[in-house]
Amino acid sequence: MSIQTHKALILEAKQGKLLVGNRCTPSPQSGQLLVKVFATSLNPLDWKIHKHGRIIEEFPAVLGSAIAGEVEEVGEGVTTFVKGERVQIPANVSFEEAATIPVALTAAYVGLYNDKPFGAGLASPLVGEANRGKYSGKPLVVLGGGSSVGEYGIQLAKLSGFSPIIVTASSKHTEHLHYLGATAVIDRNESFSNIIAKVKSLTSKPIDIVYDAVSTPDTQQMAHDLLAPSGTFLTVGELGITKADDRNHVRVIGVLQFPKNTVLLRGLYTHVTQALEEGSLKPNRFEVLPGGLEAIIDGLDRMEKNQVSGVKLVALPWGA
Ligand SMILES: NC(=O)c1ccc[n+]([C@@H]2O[C@H](COP(=O)([O-])OP(=O)(O)OC[C@H]3O[C@@H](n4cnc5c(N)ncnc54)[C@H](OP(=O)(O)O)[C@@H]3O)[C@@H](O)[C@H]2O)c1
C-alpha cells in the first residue's frame, strides 16, 4: 500500500523556521471527513504562535485553522457528505471568501451570543428567526470595526437589530462598514476624548455592549468608559484593566474546541451557510498571496508589522 502525502507549511520547532514540506495524509476515522484545502486565511494568532511560542507544544506542527475546501474522503458512517462536495459553502461564496470566515466569525459570534461569563448572553439571530431584530433600538459599539472580527461583529449586531451601531475604524473603510451595517464610523485616529465624545453624541441611551476587536490598553479603557454601569465589555485579547464595578468584562475565547463553546457552536455552520446564501452575512474582503504555501511566511510578517488593512490575507495551497 502506498503512503499518501500532501504539502504543508511546517513549523519545525517552537519559534523555529517555517518550511514547506511533505506530511502523511491521514485517513478519516469513523464519523470524520478528510478535507482537501483549497484556501486558507491568515489570522493574527498564527504569527503570535510562531513568534512568541504560544499554545502549540508538539512539533513539527502546522499552523492555521481557517480553511475552505472539498471533501476528499469520508469516514465510516458518514452519510451527509460525499466526495467532491464543498464543505458547507454555498454556491455564491468562493473558497477564498469562505476561508476568511471560521476564526473571525467565531470570535464575533461567541462574544455576543455565548452565555455569561463567556459572552454577552444575547439571543442568536442566526439560529432563531424570531431573534432577528430582537435588540432593536439599543446601541452597540464596535472598536476596530475595520478588522475581520469587527466586520463580522457589525453584521451580527445588525441582524440582532442593534441601532445605532457605532464603530471606530480608519476612515477609508467608512463606506464599506456602512454597507455591512454600521450606522456611524468614527475615525480611529481621533483622540481618545474625541472618540468618547463623538460616541456619546450619537446616542443618549445607555450602551450595554461594547465589542473591542482591537484590545490595546487604550481600546480596553475606551470600552470601559463608554459602557453603561451594568453593561458587557467584550475583548479579543487579554484583559488589561481592572474591573472596578458591575461592568461585565469578558475575554472572548473564539475557539471551536473550547468546551464552553460547544453547545453554542454545534450546528452553527448550517445557519451560517443559509445567511451567506441569502446575503445577510458577507465574508471579509480578501487579498490572495501569490506563491502558494511559501507566501504565508511573508504574509505573517506583514500582519505582525500592521501592514494589512481592510482585507484578510488568503493563501492557496495549490498555488495562485
Ligand atoms: N480571542 C479570540 O478568540 C480571537 C479570535 C480572532 C482574533 N482575535 C484577535 O483579535 C484581533 C483582531 O483580529 P482580526 O483577525 O480581526 O485582525 P485584522 O483583520 O488583521 O484587523 C486588524 C485591524 O484592526 C484595525 N485597528 C488597529 N488598531 C485599531 C484601533 N486602535 N482602533 C480601531 N481599529 C484598529 C486596523 O485596521 P486599519 O489599519 O485598516 O485601520 C488593523 O488592520 C487580533 O488581536 C487577534 O489576535 C482573537
The ligand as an ORCA input file, in Angstrom:
! r2SCAN-3c Opt
* xyz 0 1
  N      -9.942     35.859     21.307
  C     -10.190     35.251     20.151
  O     -10.818     34.193     20.110
  C      -9.730     35.881     18.878
  C     -10.120     35.347     17.636
  C      -9.753     36.016     16.469
  C      -8.926     37.143     16.568
  N      -8.519     37.574     17.784
  C      -7.692     38.789     17.943
  O      -8.492     39.863     17.501
  C      -7.684     40.887     16.949
  C      -8.240     41.227     15.569
  O      -8.108     40.097     14.726
  P      -8.507     40.220     13.195
  O      -8.298     38.922     12.547
  O      -9.831     40.858     13.105
  O      -7.376     41.237     12.714
  P      -7.228     42.039     11.351
  O      -8.301     41.681     10.402
  O      -5.812     41.878     10.961
  O      -7.532     43.537     11.765
  C      -6.638     44.354     12.411
  C      -7.104     45.786     12.081
  O      -7.532     46.445     13.251
  C      -7.517     47.830     12.967
  N      -7.058     48.564     14.154
  C      -5.832     48.512     14.728
  N      -5.785     49.336     15.792
  C      -7.002     49.926     15.877
  C      -7.573     50.880     16.760
  N      -6.869     51.426     17.765
  N      -8.855     51.257     16.563
  C      -9.580     50.733     15.566
  N      -9.108     49.828     14.672
  C      -7.811     49.433     14.842
  C      -6.526     48.043     11.823
  O      -7.276     48.477     10.701
  P      -6.803     49.693      9.760
  O      -5.304     49.693      9.774
  O      -7.390     49.326      8.448
  O      -7.383     50.887     10.403
  C      -5.989     46.645     11.574
  O      -5.762     46.382     10.227
  C      -6.256     40.308     16.911
  O      -5.575     40.776     18.049
  C      -6.473     38.805     17.042
  O      -5.380     38.134     17.626
  C      -8.902     36.972     18.941
*
